[in-house]
Amino acid sequence: TIITGRGTLKFAVTSRTAITCTGDVDIQGDIVLDGTDISNELIRATGSRFIMSVREVKNIFQNSVEGVRPILVANVDHIRIFGTTFKRIATPTNGVTGDAQGACQGIVINGSCKSGKIYNCRFEDINNRSEAGGTLQYADADAVLCAVSSQTQNFSVFDCEFENIGKRFFKATGTPTSVYRFSNNNNMSSAYTGTSDTVG
C-alpha cells in the first residue's frame, strides 16, 4: 500500500477505521490527515513494514467513550514513523481513570514488532475533552502506546517533542522479552496536564 504526494485527506468516518492497509505500507509526502473532529481511527496497518512521514495528523475526535487512536499499527515487523506532527486529538471520558474507556492516543503499536522507531515527530494537545476544543477532562491520554500481551516488541522513541499531553508521553505494556527506549533527547513539557490547558 502506497500513499504519496501532497494535499489534505479529510475523513468523515465514525466508529470504524477509515483506511485499512496490509503488507508493505508506505505513506509519505506533504500530506495532512484531517479527522474533521468526527473520525476516531484514520489508518490501521498490519503486515511486514510500515513507514509513515506526513506533515500532520490532526482533528481527531469521537463523541463517545469508545476512544480514539488515529494511527494503529498491529503485528508489523518493521515500523518507522518520522517527521510528523500529531495534534488536536481528543475524546470524552466516562469519568473513570485508567479503565481504557475513552482512551486517547496519538499512535498505538499493538502486537509483535522486531524493529520500531518513532523520531522527529511532534505530539501536541492530546487530551480527554467533553467535545472537540471543549473542556479538558483528566482520564487516559497518551501520545504513544506500545502494547503486547504475549509477543515481543523492540521499540524506540527519540528526537520528538511533546506538549500538552493529558497523561503520558509514552506508555509501554510489554512482555519480559520486550525492549523499549525512550531517549532523554526528547523535548517534553506538560504531561499529566490534569484539568488545565496551561503549557510549560
C-alpha positions as a Python dict, from the first residue, in 0.01 Angstrom:
ca = {
    (1, 'T'): (0, 0, 0),
    (2, 'I'): (146, 334, -106),
    (3, 'I'): (4, 680, -31),
    (4, 'T'): (221, 965, -154),
    (5, 'G'): (204, 1319, -288),
    (6, 'R'): (67, 1637, -134),
    (7, 'G'): (-265, 1770, -14),
    (8, 'T'): (-521, 1714, 261),
    (9, 'L'): (-721, 1396, 311),
    (10, 'K'): (-1037, 1476, 509),
    (11, 'F'): (-1208, 1187, 686),
    (12, 'A'): (-1570, 1166, 797),
    (13, 'V'): (-1583, 812, 934),
    (14, 'T'): (-1722, 736, 1280),
    (15, 'S'): (-1685, 422, 1493),
    (16, 'R'): (-1469, 239, 1239),
    (17, 'T'): (-1137, 254, 1055),
    (18, 'A'): (-1111, 488, 756),
    (19, 'I'): (-821, 311, 576),
    (20, 'T'): (-701, -45, 636),
    (21, 'C'): (-357, -139, 496),
    (22, 'T'): (-164, -463, 493),
    (23, 'G'): (175, -588, 374),
    (24, 'D'): (438, -328, 287),
    (25, 'V'): (286, 11, 376),
    (26, 'D'): (448, 341, 275),
    (27, 'I'): (271, 673, 350),
    (28, 'Q'): (489, 975, 276),
    (29, 'G'): (461, 1327, 142),
    (30, 'D'): (337, 1677, 214),
    (31, 'I'): (8, 1526, 330),
    (32, 'V'): (-236, 1629, 603),
    (33, 'L'): (-462, 1360, 750),
    (34, 'D'): (-759, 1552, 892),
    (35, 'G'): (-1019, 1370, 1101),
    (36, 'T'): (-1252, 1675, 1084),
    (37, 'D'): (-1336, 1627, 1455),
    (38, 'I'): (-1560, 1325, 1386),
    (39, 'S'): (-1321, 1040, 1297),
    (40, 'N'): (-1152, 823, 1559),
    (41, 'E'): (-920, 589, 1362),
    (42, 'L'): (-771, 700, 1031),
    (43, 'I'): (-521, 424, 946),
    (44, 'R'): (-492, 64, 1065),
    (45, 'A'): (-193, -131, 933),
    (46, 'T'): (-74, -491, 957),
    (47, 'G'): (199, -674, 771),
    (48, 'S'): (574, -670, 718),
    (49, 'R'): (661, -298, 713),
    (50, 'F'): (502, 38, 799),
    (51, 'I'): (668, 367, 703),
    (52, 'M'): (495, 697, 762),
    (53, 'S'): (613, 1056, 724),
    (54, 'V'): (343, 1315, 657),
    (55, 'R'): (304, 1679, 755),
    (56, 'E'): (17, 1646, 1005),
    (57, 'V'): (-236, 1414, 1162),
    (58, 'K'): (-499, 1633, 1327),
    (59, 'N'): (-856, 1700, 1441),
    (60, 'I'): (-931, 1353, 1574),
    (61, 'F'): (-1241, 1335, 1790),
    (62, 'Q'): (-1506, 1073, 1870),
    (63, 'N'): (-1813, 1189, 2059),
    (64, 'S'): (-1837, 872, 2268),
    (65, 'V'): (-1624, 682, 2518),
    (66, 'E'): (-1501, 436, 2253),
    (67, 'G'): (-1169, 618, 2243),
    (68, 'V'): (-951, 750, 1962),
    (69, 'R'): (-625, 643, 1800),
    (70, 'P'): (-564, 794, 1457),
    (71, 'I'): (-279, 553, 1376),
    (72, 'L'): (-294, 185, 1481),
    (73, 'V'): (-12, -48, 1373),
    (74, 'A'): (-60, -415, 1469),
    (75, 'N'): (184, -705, 1433),
    (76, 'V'): (417, -528, 1190),
    (77, 'D'): (781, -643, 1179),
    (78, 'H'): (942, -309, 1094),
    (79, 'I'): (794, 30, 1181),
    (80, 'R'): (927, 378, 1109),
    (81, 'I'): (723, 692, 1184),
    (82, 'F'): (907, 1023, 1150),
    (83, 'G'): (875, 1391, 1067),
    (84, 'T'): (503, 1408, 1150),
    (85, 'T'): (300, 1637, 1379),
    (86, 'F'): (10, 1482, 1571),
    (87, 'K'): (-223, 1744, 1718),
    (88, 'R'): (-576, 1810, 1846),
    (89, 'I'): (-658, 1450, 1937),
    (90, 'A'): (-935, 1414, 2193),
    (91, 'T'): (-1228, 1209, 2318),
    (92, 'P'): (-1466, 1230, 2615),
    (93, 'T'): (-1412, 1010, 2920),
    (94, 'N'): (-1659, 812, 3126),
    (95, 'G'): (-1512, 968, 3440),
    (96, 'V'): (-1310, 661, 3544),
    (97, 'T'): (-932, 697, 3519),
    (98, 'G'): (-741, 404, 3370),
    (99, 'D'): (-1026, 175, 3259),
    (100, 'A'): (-949, 234, 2886),
    (101, 'Q'): (-1298, 369, 2820),
    (102, 'G'): (-1241, 695, 2639),
    (103, 'A'): (-869, 625, 2598),
    (104, 'C'): (-698, 877, 2373),
    (105, 'Q'): (-369, 809, 2194),
    (106, 'G'): (-176, 957, 1901),
    (107, 'I'): (-13, 630, 1790),
    (108, 'V'): (-87, 275, 1907),
    (109, 'I'): (157, -11, 1839),
    (110, 'N'): (-8, -348, 1912),
    (111, 'G'): (141, -697, 1894),
    (112, 'S'): (484, -808, 1783),
    (113, 'C'): (741, -570, 1636),
    (114, 'K'): (1100, -668, 1555),
    (115, 'S'): (1223, -312, 1499),
    (116, 'G'): (1021, 4, 1559),
    (117, 'K'): (1118, 371, 1566),
    (118, 'I'): (932, 699, 1615),
    (119, 'Y'): (1153, 1003, 1570),
    (120, 'N'): (1150, 1373, 1476),
    (121, 'C'): (776, 1388, 1547),
    (122, 'R'): (572, 1642, 1743),
    (123, 'F'): (278, 1549, 1966),
    (124, 'E'): (57, 1838, 2075),
    (125, 'D'): (-276, 1869, 2258),
    (126, 'I'): (-369, 1504, 2313),
    (127, 'N'): (-630, 1511, 2588),
    (128, 'N'): (-968, 1392, 2705),
    (129, 'R'): (-1225, 1664, 2631),
    (130, 'S'): (-1601, 1692, 2662),
    (131, 'E'): (-1617, 1797, 2296),
    (132, 'A'): (-1374, 1895, 2021),
    (133, 'G'): (-1196, 2203, 2153),
    (134, 'G'): (-1410, 2186, 2469),
    (135, 'T'): (-1346, 2150, 2840),
    (136, 'L'): (-1043, 1943, 2927),
    (137, 'Q'): (-1102, 1628, 3135),
    (138, 'Y'): (-846, 1405, 3305),
    (139, 'A'): (-857, 1032, 3234),
    (140, 'D'): (-635, 842, 2991),
    (141, 'A'): (-448, 1029, 2717),
    (142, 'D'): (-107, 916, 2587),
    (143, 'A'): (95, 1035, 2289),
    (144, 'V'): (233, 686, 2213),
    (145, 'L'): (114, 349, 2341),
    (146, 'C'): (303, 23, 2285),
    (147, 'A'): (110, -284, 2399),
    (148, 'V'): (175, -656, 2367),
    (149, 'S'): (42, -950, 2568),
    (150, 'S'): (248, -1249, 2457),
    (151, 'Q'): (482, -1150, 2173),
    (152, 'T'): (794, -930, 2176),
    (153, 'Q'): (836, -563, 2087),
    (154, 'N'): (1161, -375, 2021),
    (155, 'F'): (1076, -7, 2004),
    (156, 'S'): (1248, 333, 2030),
    (157, 'V'): (1117, 690, 2059),
    (158, 'F'): (1372, 970, 2015),
    (159, 'D'): (1417, 1329, 1894),
    (160, 'C'): (1046, 1404, 1944),
    (161, 'E'): (858, 1696, 2101),
    (162, 'F'): (566, 1653, 2341),
    (163, 'E'): (344, 1939, 2458),
    (164, 'N'): (10, 1945, 2642),
    (165, 'I'): (-36, 1569, 2671),
    (166, 'G'): (-315, 1469, 2911),
    (167, 'K'): (-142, 1180, 3084),
    (168, 'R'): (176, 1021, 2945),
    (169, 'F'): (421, 1094, 2666),
    (170, 'F'): (494, 723, 2622),
    (171, 'K'): (330, 413, 2768),
    (172, 'A'): (465, 59, 2722),
    (173, 'T'): (290, -253, 2846),
    (174, 'G'): (517, -529, 2719),
    (175, 'T'): (643, -875, 2794),
    (176, 'P'): (972, -958, 2974),
    (177, 'T'): (1140, -1007, 2634),
    (178, 'S'): (1033, -666, 2501),
    (179, 'V'): (1278, -375, 2483),
    (180, 'Y'): (1173, -9, 2491),
    (181, 'R'): (1390, 301, 2457),
    (182, 'F'): (1256, 648, 2532),
    (183, 'S'): (1552, 876, 2480),
    (184, 'N'): (1633, 1170, 2706),
    (185, 'N'): (1685, 1382, 2394),
    (186, 'N'): (1306, 1403, 2353),
    (187, 'N'): (1177, 1754, 2432),
    (188, 'M'): (899, 1712, 2688),
    (189, 'S'): (664, 1952, 2861),
    (190, 'S'): (318, 1933, 3012),
    (191, 'A'): (231, 1571, 3074),
    (192, 'Y'): (-34, 1496, 3337),
    (193, 'T'): (-194, 1828, 3247),
    (194, 'G'): (-491, 1734, 3461),
    (195, 'T'): (-769, 1990, 3424),
    (196, 'S'): (-557, 2278, 3299),
    (197, 'D'): (-453, 2382, 2948),
    (198, 'T'): (-156, 2572, 3089),
    (199, 'V'): (153, 2475, 2892),
    (200, 'G'): (506, 2489, 3027),
}
